[in-house]
Amino acid sequence: MNKHEDEKKAMELAAVDIFLALYNRNNPIDLRLIQQQEKPDALLEDEASHPIGLEVTHLFYDTEEARRMMSLSELTRPGPELLETFIKVINDRIRTKEHKFKDYSHDYPCMLLIRNVSLLFGMSDILGMKNKLVLPEGYFTQVWLLSRDFTPDWLLINLSTMDDGGRE
């Protein structure tokens, strides 16, 4: 494995570890990591030894976001048009992962974990725009969003069970 692949695997493992800690704290049936792999990124197992795949994707600031961050004071929040663009990035990422789903093992159900590591947008920003999120079309059994909200603490929400806010 090259350095880039090592870094990617380390980021995926960190996301899985955070996900499992939060998931197990808030759900009656614990999950545990069996192994890291490809397509999906992790193989989990529940207490009854049922396998569950977990595909991990990261949303992190790009060079454009970094430029915007440097030009904004700490007290200035990004405008709604930037948040709309970020929501589009989330929607595009979900669609991309759904498209790739056909290449994954279908021997067990698979969940999607979206880890937001953006410094501009937190969980409350995303949830405030939940009516703009395009939720997956059933390829993944559950879609989880892992994000901070401008504190050091990670938050986890199941996007698959969110109220659709009146969308058709």
PAVEX-442457 format. One record per residue (C-alpha): y, z, x; residue in three letters. Coordinates in pm, whole numbers, padded with zeros to 5 digits, always signed. Layout:
REM PAVEX-442457
YZXALA/...
***
This chain:
REM PAVEX-442457
+00000+00000+00000MET/+00351-00076+00121ASN/+00646+00163+00118LYS/+00780+00024-00212HIS/+00443+00071-00382GLU/+00414+00426-00241ASP/+00759+00512-00379GLU/+00672+00358-00717LYS/+00348+00557-00738LYS/+00531+00877-00639ALA/+00790+00817-00914MET/+00514+00751-01167GLU/+00327+01066-01066LEU/+00645+01275-01095ALA/+00706+01134-01444ALA/+00345+01205-01548VAL/+00368+01562-01414ASP/+00691+01631-01607ILE/+00548+01465-01919PHE/+00228+01673-01908LEU/+00418+02000-01857ALA/+00643+01935-02159LEU/+00370+01779-02374TYR/+00126+02064-02315ASN/+00394+02325-02385ARG/+00471+02170-02725ASN/+00140+02033-02854ASN/-00177+02212-02963PRO/-00414+01992-02761ILE/-00352+01982-02387ASP/-00376+01667-02179LEU/-00454+01645-01809ARG/-00428+01374-01546LEU/-00760+01223-01441ILE/-00625+00955-01205GLN/-00340+00724-01122GLN/-00432+00359-01160GLN/-00293+00021-01258GLU/-00263-00108-01615LYS/-00202+00156-01743PRO/-00045+00368-01469ASP/-00234+00688-01547ALA/-00556+00790-01712LEU/-00528+01117-01900LEU/-00788+01318-02084GLU/-00765+01561-02375ASP/-00959+01887-02405GLU/-01253+01703-02566ALA/-01269+01463-02267SER/-01133+01167-02466HIS/-00953+00924-02232PRO/-00592+00823-02301ILE/-00394+00572-02099GLY/-00030+00631-02009LEU/+00196+00346-01902GLU/+00512+00469-01726VAL/+00844+00290-01702THR/+01171+00413-01556HIS/+01525+00347-01671LEU/+01753+00405-01378PHE/+02103+00307-01298TYR/+02150-00028-01141ASP/+02426-00135-00906THR/+02650-00211-01204GLU/+02605+00142-01341GLU/+02668+00286-00997ALA/+02997+00093-00976ARG/+03100+00218-01319ARG/+03014+00575-01222MET/+03234+00556-00914MET/+03527+00425-01115SER/+03504+00696-01384LEU/+03623+01053-01349SER/+03369+01326-01421GLU/+03539+01400-01753LEU/+03534+01041-01878THR/+03240+00935-02091ARG/+03133+00571-02096PRO/+03245+00374-02398GLY/+03020+00274-02687PRO/+02982-00080-02556GLU/+02815+00052-02239LEU/+02582+00270-02445LEU/+02494-00032-02662GLU/+02403-00219-02344THR/+02186+00072-02230PHE/+02005+00080-02567ILE/+01942-00294-02523LYS/+01784-00218-02183VAL/+01551+00035-02352ILE/+01458-00217-02622ASN/+01396-00488-02363ASP/+01178-00252-02160ARG/+00967-00165-02466ILE/+00920-00535-02549ARG/+00826-00616-02188THR/+00567-00338-02177LYS/+00423-00451-02512GLU/+00391-00805-02377HIS/+00205-00676-02071LYS/-00021-00457-02288PHE/-00274-00741-02328LYS/-00362-00704-01958ASP/-00444-00331-01990TYR/-00782-00172-02046SER/-00852-00145-02417HIS/-01141+00098-02370ASP/-00913+00381-02483TYR/-00578+00429-02659PRO/-00263+00396-02451CYS/+00079+00564-02475MET/+00408+00451-02322LEU/+00634+00693-02134LEU/+00995+00588-02078ILE/+01164+00810-01820ARG/+01542+00788-01829ASN/+01687+00873-01489VAL/+02028+00724-01564SER/+02317+00946-01467LEU/+02547+00795-01730LEU/+02341+00839-02045PHE/+02137+01137-02161GLY/+01900+01220-02444MET/+02179+01293-02694SER/+02339+00953-02625ASP/+02009+00775-02691ILE/+01927+00979-03001LEU/+02279+00918-03131GLY/+02193+00548-03129MET/+01836+00582-03256LYS/+01905+00341-03542ASN/+01959+00070-03276LYS/+01626+00134-03102LEU/+01360-00128-03166VAL/+01042+00073-03178LEU/+00716-00077-03057PRO/+00495-00271-03292GLU/+00180-00064-03264GLY/+00046-00170-02927TYR/+00099+00178-02787PHE/-00028+00471-02994THR/+00283+00671-02908GLN/+00607+00602-02723VAL/+00764+00897-02545TRP/+01117+00927-02409LEU/+01165+01167-02118LEU/+01530+01228-02039SER/+01777+01486-01927ARG/+02090+01560-02124ASP/+02337+01635-01845PHE/+02148+01951-01746THR/+01866+01994-01494PRO/+01611+02035-01776ASP/+01393+01747-01891TRP/+01352+01682-02264LEU/+01068+01492-02430LEU/+01069+01320-02769ILE/+00814+01100-02941ASN/+01005+00786-03042LEU/+00708+00674-03253SER/+00765+00955-03502THR/+01144+00939-03523MET/+01297+00879-03861ASP/+01408+00518-03871ASP/+01755+00607-03995GLY/+01737+00362-04284GLY/+01637+00053-04086ARG/+01440-00213-04266GLU/
***
